[in-house]
Amino acid sequence: MDRLPILKKNAYLIVLVKDNYIFANLAYTDFVAQRTYLLSDITDLSPLKFRLDDIVFNKKFWFEYFNALEKEFDWDIVNREYEDIFKIIDFKEEGVGVSGIKVLVDDNQPFFNNIYKSIKEFSGDVVLRILDDKYIEGLTKGLLDRLGYDDILWLDLDLSHFSIYRTNRVSHGSGMFKKEQSSGIQFNSSKIDWNNEIGLIDFIKSSQLQAFLSVDSSSEEISDKWANFVAHSCEYIIEPVVNDLLRAFTTVQNLSTKREHKDKLEGFGRKDSAIFVTGKLGRLLNNRDLLLSTIDGLELEGVFDLFVDNNNTVLTFGKSMTETVETEEILVLKGDILPKAYKVVIPEITSSRSKNKVMFSGKILSQDFENPKEIYALNPALEILKLPLGKNKMIVEGSLKNGAELSHHTSNNIEFLSSIGGVVYEYLVIDCRGKPIVYGPKTYDNKIKLKLWESGNKE
């Protein structure tokens, strides 16, 4: 019997236009040779920021883009026999051809209509789709089933558009005593949109945001640095003031969303849960600040996995991963699509007697090392424990101590498996801070608190 078509060598390209960037991910699979991987590229469109309403996105632009992508990936994509008509080279072998190209355009992308129309007119060989709420709903419902979660939060963190989506399994009782249970999947969204940069720049003066700052700078310096950051795109942050502003801004955005849509976000982390983060702020914030702004902004508790999708591999190929052999694109593996994960544990710690005590102790077991590795977490730190990455499976097990407890879980024990080809965990995060978390009242107080919370980092 000949090999199933879905298992034959294949390559597929998905391009995403979002947040004034073009993300390209090319998936290659050869299951017989056990060779599968993803190639990724990011193109910054911010230099064209003030020209996106001009005729920038035309046939010439897209030809030049795909020509440049060929060189970046060292992969033949464009069939040049047709001169000014864009045709793809049908997949032949590794490095030559693709079985298809799909372009996703985010519905929040500035000048969406111009970009969408330009791609539609560019080539009939390109499958064109819109990245909207319906797309996210289908993706997260698929992830729920494929990865075995009961509850997923999808955070799309951008300066101008802040969106939180939740997809979770729900049960409803019926009958006189509500003993008859029926289950289903619920999807909802919560959003904050800034219509212009002026409002976004002025927001830095709000008392709500000021309450989360820890850098002691003049109001003038803070306003100038924030305005410059908003107006000019950057790939990384070296200014401590801007870094602190971004952490505070993200925290307030999350907190505002949680307070306004409490009914939609309540109870997360009590079942098998995961958070997926995408968007520019997720790429700019360091590990600690992303965790602080997410945990404190959304007032999270319990246990969950965290995936930071900086290259948008889940956003582009997540549906192919969840559809498995039913996909019309390419069969991809979890290990190639999922970013390395954080296991986040947020227990209740209310006793003042827990100060400076061990809140968690455990060990790491793997055939990659001879003896188990001991790990621990101390109050009052947000402990970020970097886990060893090896070739073999890794088991992490431990338990909460000294008054730390997971009140909505049946046990205070923590145990999980990390494996290549499945979910690979890079960090274990134990929030050993006393609850509730309180910021302020002054900037200097926040500076001291953040220093204490940071002291446990073992990255």
Legacy VTK file of the C-alpha trace (Angstrom):
# vtk DataFile Version 3.0
C-alpha trace
ASCII
DATASET POLYDATA
POINTS 459 float
0.000 0.000 0.000
1.314 3.440 -0.937
1.930 5.966 1.806
-1.074 8.038 2.914
-1.019 11.474 1.201
-1.128 13.286 4.539
2.085 11.502 5.620
4.109 12.331 2.519
6.779 15.025 2.535
5.178 18.443 2.523
5.772 22.153 3.057
3.257 24.930 3.651
3.655 28.683 4.169
1.403 30.901 6.283
1.878 34.678 6.355
0.244 36.861 9.019
-0.141 40.661 8.799
-0.677 41.951 12.338
0.370 44.829 14.622
2.272 46.492 11.738
4.399 43.372 11.260
4.444 40.567 8.717
5.021 37.181 10.329
5.953 34.257 8.075
6.020 30.623 9.212
6.958 27.793 6.853
6.294 24.243 8.062
8.157 21.251 6.630
7.356 17.617 7.429
8.963 14.315 6.473
7.511 11.762 8.874
9.387 8.813 7.334
12.738 10.476 8.044
11.352 11.903 11.313
12.364 15.365 10.156
9.893 18.155 10.902
10.501 21.829 11.648
9.259 25.398 11.303
11.053 28.372 9.730
10.023 31.802 11.051
10.596 35.392 9.967
9.335 38.786 11.168
9.239 41.908 8.970
8.657 45.270 10.655
6.215 47.528 8.791
6.504 50.435 11.226
8.809 52.438 8.888
5.749 52.575 6.583
3.516 53.598 9.498
2.571 56.965 8.034
2.263 55.677 4.472
0.007 52.661 4.912
-2.878 54.651 3.445
-0.842 55.299 0.286
-0.459 52.731 -2.480
2.325 50.910 -0.640
0.839 47.424 -0.781
0.793 46.726 -4.485
1.967 43.875 -6.696
5.559 45.106 -6.600
5.589 45.159 -2.790
4.374 41.582 -2.473
6.713 40.277 -5.190
9.636 41.888 -3.362
8.448 40.460 -0.044
8.222 36.861 -1.273
11.539 37.196 -3.133
13.181 38.346 0.117
11.472 35.533 2.034
12.947 32.964 -0.368
16.438 34.209 0.477
15.729 34.350 4.210
14.434 30.763 4.292
16.732 29.485 1.511
13.607 27.985 -0.027
12.324 28.237 -3.615
8.742 29.520 -3.474
8.068 31.730 -6.517
7.600 30.282 -10.009
9.276 32.882 -12.231
8.116 31.419 -15.545
5.046 33.668 -15.405
6.932 36.989 -15.080
4.454 39.512 -13.580
1.923 36.858 -12.463
2.607 35.415 -9.016
2.522 31.610 -9.071
3.963 29.267 -6.484
6.290 26.361 -7.176
4.445 23.162 -6.317
6.172 21.241 -3.555
8.904 18.917 -4.840
11.356 18.366 -2.005
12.885 20.031 1.024
13.867 23.543 -0.031
11.864 23.490 -3.266
8.215 24.488 -3.473
5.235 24.611 -1.127
1.862 22.913 -1.346
0.143 26.201 -0.582
0.332 29.729 0.806
-2.199 31.250 3.171
-2.214 34.916 4.188
-4.010 36.013 7.355
-4.785 39.700 7.884
-5.713 40.841 11.386
-8.938 42.858 11.377
-7.264 45.348 13.764
-4.349 45.960 11.386
-4.238 49.661 10.361
-5.567 50.219 6.834
-6.923 46.697 6.781
-8.975 47.272 3.602
-5.954 48.464 1.595
-3.848 45.491 2.638
-6.596 42.900 2.190
-7.491 44.215 -1.264
-3.842 44.298 -2.386
-3.326 40.617 -1.501
-6.597 39.607 -3.139
-5.547 41.307 -6.371
-1.967 40.038 -6.112
-2.490 36.337 -6.815
-5.102 33.645 -7.127
-2.573 31.135 -5.764
-2.795 32.663 -2.289
-5.532 31.644 0.154
-6.697 34.813 1.932
-8.333 34.793 5.371
-9.258 37.329 8.072
-7.951 36.998 11.622
-10.995 37.962 13.685
-12.948 36.802 16.727
-14.430 33.890 14.804
-10.940 32.674 13.877
-9.785 32.887 17.513
-12.903 31.044 18.654
-12.247 28.157 16.262
-8.561 28.051 17.186
-9.064 28.045 20.965
-11.849 25.458 20.816
-9.497 23.220 18.847
-6.692 23.780 21.360
-9.061 22.885 24.184
-9.626 19.429 22.698
-6.170 18.767 21.225
-4.227 19.734 24.355
-6.723 18.459 26.915
-7.461 21.732 28.704
-10.769 22.750 30.285
-10.118 26.492 30.232
-8.060 28.712 27.898
-7.347 32.445 28.030
-5.967 34.005 24.839
-4.317 37.385 25.492
-3.631 39.553 22.440
-1.534 42.339 23.939
-0.899 45.307 21.684
-0.607 48.976 22.575
-3.653 50.092 20.612
-5.762 46.932 20.838
-5.974 44.886 24.010
-8.068 41.727 23.640
-8.744 38.855 26.029
-10.610 35.757 24.838
-11.785 32.911 27.013
-12.856 29.454 25.861
-13.895 27.021 28.570
-15.940 23.932 29.222
-19.132 24.575 31.179
-21.741 22.323 32.765
-25.405 23.177 33.182
-27.867 21.452 35.461
-31.475 20.861 34.435
-34.564 19.274 35.907
-36.298 20.033 39.186
-33.163 19.455 41.306
-30.680 20.249 38.499
-29.291 16.710 38.669
-29.267 16.248 34.910
-25.950 17.671 33.704
-25.187 18.845 30.189
-21.823 20.203 29.074
-20.701 22.561 26.359
-17.976 25.007 25.354
-18.349 28.721 26.033
-16.487 31.502 24.209
-16.403 35.204 25.060
-14.205 38.236 24.494
-13.255 41.444 26.309
-11.499 44.350 24.580
-9.939 47.767 25.080
-9.288 49.839 21.948
-7.415 53.137 21.672
-8.716 55.065 18.679
-5.709 57.381 18.463
-2.194 57.769 19.819
-2.976 61.031 21.624
-5.330 59.310 24.063
-2.825 56.494 24.535
-0.042 58.977 25.305
-2.208 60.995 27.719
-3.229 57.837 29.593
0.213 57.757 31.195
-0.906 60.664 33.395
-3.796 58.716 34.933
-3.674 58.121 38.687
-4.571 54.467 38.124
-1.417 53.837 36.111
0.743 55.985 38.387
-0.181 53.685 41.284
1.750 50.803 39.663
4.960 52.662 38.745
8.223 51.953 40.545
10.656 54.296 38.775
11.135 57.630 40.502
11.293 60.078 37.573
9.784 63.470 36.864
6.357 63.659 35.227
7.954 65.407 32.269
10.535 62.657 31.712
7.897 59.937 32.027
5.583 61.668 29.535
8.384 62.306 27.029
9.731 58.758 27.107
6.260 57.222 26.863
5.261 59.477 23.951
8.466 58.585 22.119
7.847 54.868 22.730
4.265 55.043 21.433
5.244 57.036 18.343
8.285 54.967 17.358
8.336 51.194 17.100
11.138 49.225 18.767
12.199 45.580 18.949
13.534 45.729 22.501
13.647 48.143 25.450
16.821 49.380 27.132
15.310 52.316 29.048
14.375 51.295 32.637
11.707 54.012 32.708
9.996 52.696 29.564
10.247 49.121 30.802
8.536 50.107 34.054
5.877 52.091 32.188
5.120 49.131 29.958
4.769 46.778 32.933
2.438 49.228 34.696
0.438 49.900 31.513
-0.064 46.182 30.820
-1.077 45.555 34.440
-3.672 48.352 34.353
-5.062 47.201 31.000
-5.477 43.675 32.348
-6.961 44.934 35.605
-9.441 47.228 33.824
-10.561 44.350 31.619
-10.960 42.050 34.637
-12.985 44.605 36.612
-15.274 45.459 33.684
-15.831 41.830 32.652
-15.471 40.002 35.961
-18.210 37.512 35.120
-16.354 36.460 31.952
-12.978 35.915 33.637
-13.925 34.606 37.078
-12.706 31.171 38.201
-9.815 30.763 35.778
-7.035 28.449 37.019
-9.294 26.118 38.985
-9.375 23.415 36.278
-6.817 22.280 33.678
-6.035 25.741 32.340
-3.699 27.522 29.924
-2.919 31.076 28.860
-1.631 31.919 25.380
0.000 35.341 24.962
0.506 37.019 21.612
0.997 40.619 20.505
3.771 43.178 20.668
3.724 43.693 24.444
4.321 39.991 24.991
7.495 40.274 22.899
8.750 43.427 24.631
8.143 42.550 28.290
10.752 40.429 30.057
9.668 37.195 31.751
9.186 38.674 35.192
7.260 41.748 34.075
5.008 39.716 31.796
4.204 37.387 34.690
3.598 40.237 37.145
1.354 42.182 34.785
-0.640 39.062 33.900
-0.995 37.604 37.403
-1.668 40.886 39.203
-3.677 42.519 36.437
-6.041 39.577 35.999
-5.903 38.733 39.731
-5.136 35.107 38.947
-5.031 32.122 41.272
-4.587 28.369 40.988
-2.478 26.486 38.440
-2.104 26.999 34.695
0.282 26.653 31.754
1.548 29.792 30.034
2.645 29.907 26.368
4.172 33.102 24.920
3.623 32.895 21.158
6.180 35.484 20.015
6.510 34.102 16.468
2.763 33.475 16.160
3.331 29.810 15.388
0.188 28.829 17.309
-1.789 31.647 15.732
-0.809 30.541 12.221
-0.455 26.743 12.428
-2.516 26.045 15.549
-5.569 25.025 13.525
-3.517 22.574 11.461
-2.194 21.105 14.709
-5.673 20.695 16.207
-7.262 19.308 13.027
-4.523 16.642 12.746
-5.187 14.333 9.764
-8.328 16.294 8.825
-6.335 19.410 7.962
-6.361 20.703 4.392
-2.953 22.340 4.817
-0.220 20.292 6.469
-0.057 17.836 9.346
2.122 19.432 12.034
3.302 18.247 15.440
2.744 19.875 18.827
6.472 19.984 19.458
7.043 22.148 16.369
4.156 24.550 16.996
3.915 25.071 20.757
6.384 27.494 22.378
8.150 26.260 25.497
5.781 26.618 28.435
5.727 28.004 31.951
3.979 26.014 34.691
2.517 28.714 36.950
1.358 27.971 40.506
-0.414 30.711 42.494
-1.412 29.486 45.954
-3.242 31.361 48.679
-0.797 32.658 51.296
-2.614 34.702 53.920
-0.689 34.004 57.139
1.892 36.534 58.301
3.789 33.586 59.837
4.766 32.500 56.306
7.297 35.332 55.993
10.642 34.143 54.579
9.594 30.498 54.822
9.722 27.776 52.179
6.377 27.785 50.356
7.197 24.962 47.938
9.746 22.172 47.789
10.150 19.497 45.175
12.478 17.690 42.812
13.167 17.174 39.127
13.654 13.648 37.787
15.053 12.725 34.379
17.363 10.194 32.753
19.399 13.198 31.583
20.960 13.446 35.053
21.925 10.808 37.606
20.358 12.202 40.791
17.112 14.146 41.319
17.528 17.928 41.414
16.047 19.604 44.488
14.034 22.805 43.995
12.338 25.178 46.420
10.532 28.526 46.552
10.606 31.137 49.331
8.201 33.813 50.517
7.833 36.654 49.491
9.293 36.100 46.019
7.704 35.443 42.671
10.017 32.490 42.089
10.936 31.772 38.464
12.747 28.429 38.381
14.448 27.591 35.090
14.055 23.906 34.294
16.783 21.860 32.557
16.074 21.079 28.914
17.276 17.629 27.894
16.593 14.858 25.400
14.562 12.678 27.750
11.261 13.170 29.508
11.331 15.161 32.722
9.047 14.855 35.738
8.643 17.714 38.211
6.969 16.912 41.508
6.607 18.717 44.817
4.173 20.175 47.320
3.191 23.479 48.892
4.333 24.164 52.466
3.796 26.385 55.508
0.264 27.578 54.908
0.400 27.868 51.118
-2.600 26.108 49.625
-4.667 25.710 46.478
-8.133 26.196 47.923
-9.978 25.265 44.720
-7.937 22.111 44.077
-8.195 18.731 45.777
-4.481 18.608 46.607
-1.534 20.894 47.330
0.791 18.579 45.410
2.240 19.686 42.070
3.303 17.161 39.432
3.752 17.479 35.671
5.589 15.911 32.746
7.763 17.724 30.212
8.542 15.901 26.960
9.905 16.725 23.528
7.147 16.217 20.986
4.541 17.275 23.535
4.558 20.185 25.964
8.089 21.231 26.931
8.252 23.253 30.154
11.081 25.777 30.423
10.066 27.432 33.701
8.262 26.591 36.922
6.785 29.725 38.496
5.695 29.687 42.150
4.027 32.882 43.377
5.099 32.936 47.030
3.836 36.444 47.736
1.304 37.017 50.497
-2.236 37.672 49.317
-3.887 39.957 48.507
-1.255 41.713 46.380
-1.164 45.436 47.169
0.741 48.090 45.197
1.651 51.583 46.437
0.753 53.886 47.939
3.932 55.527 46.617
6.392 54.833 43.817
9.152 54.113 46.329
6.974 51.474 48.014
6.509 49.714 44.668
10.257 49.821 44.065
10.889 47.994 47.356
8.113 45.461 46.745
9.271 44.646 43.217
12.810 44.142 44.510
11.545 41.698 47.136
9.372 39.854 44.621
12.301 39.622 42.209
14.776 38.260 44.736
13.738 34.692 44.103
14.418 34.603 40.368
16.609 31.633 39.457
16.511 32.097 35.677
LINES 1 460
459 0 1 2 3 4 5 6 7 8 9 10 11 12 13 14 15 16 17 18 19 20 21 22 23 24 25 26 27 28 29 30 31 32 33 34 35 36 37 38 39 40 41 42 43 44 45 46 47 48 49 50 51 52 53 54 55 56 57 58 59 60 61 62 63 64 65 66 67 68 69 70 71 72 73 74 75 76 77 78 79 80 81 82 83 84 85 86 87 88 89 90 91 92 93 94 95 96 97 98 99 100 101 102 103 104 105 106 107 108 109 110 111 112 113 114 115 116 117 118 119 120 121 122 123 124 125 126 127 128 129 130 131 132 133 134 135 136 137 138 139 140 141 142 143 144 145 146 147 148 149 150 151 152 153 154 155 156 157 158 159 160 161 162 163 164 165 166 167 168 169 170 171 172 173 174 175 176 177 178 179 180 181 182 183 184 185 186 187 188 189 190 191 192 193 194 195 196 197 198 199 200 201 202 203 204 205 206 207 208 209 210 211 212 213 214 215 216 217 218 219 220 221 222 223 224 225 226 227 228 229 230 231 232 233 234 235 236 237 238 239 240 241 242 243 244 245 246 247 248 249 250 251 252 253 254 255 256 257 258 259 260 261 262 263 264 265 266 267 268 269 270 271 272 273 274 275 276 277 278 279 280 281 282 283 284 285 286 287 288 289 290 291 292 293 294 295 296 297 298 299 300 301 302 303 304 305 306 307 308 309 310 311 312 313 314 315 316 317 318 319 320 321 322 323 324 325 326 327 328 329 330 331 332 333 334 335 336 337 338 339 340 341 342 343 344 345 346 347 348 349 350 351 352 353 354 355 356 357 358 359 360 361 362 363 364 365 366 367 368 369 370 371 372 373 374 375 376 377 378 379 380 381 382 383 384 385 386 387 388 389 390 391 392 393 394 395 396 397 398 399 400 401 402 403 404 405 406 407 408 409 410 411 412 413 414 415 416 417 418 419 420 421 422 423 424 425 426 427 428 429 430 431 432 433 434 435 436 437 438 439 440 441 442 443 444 445 446 447 448 449 450 451 452 453 454 455 456 457 458
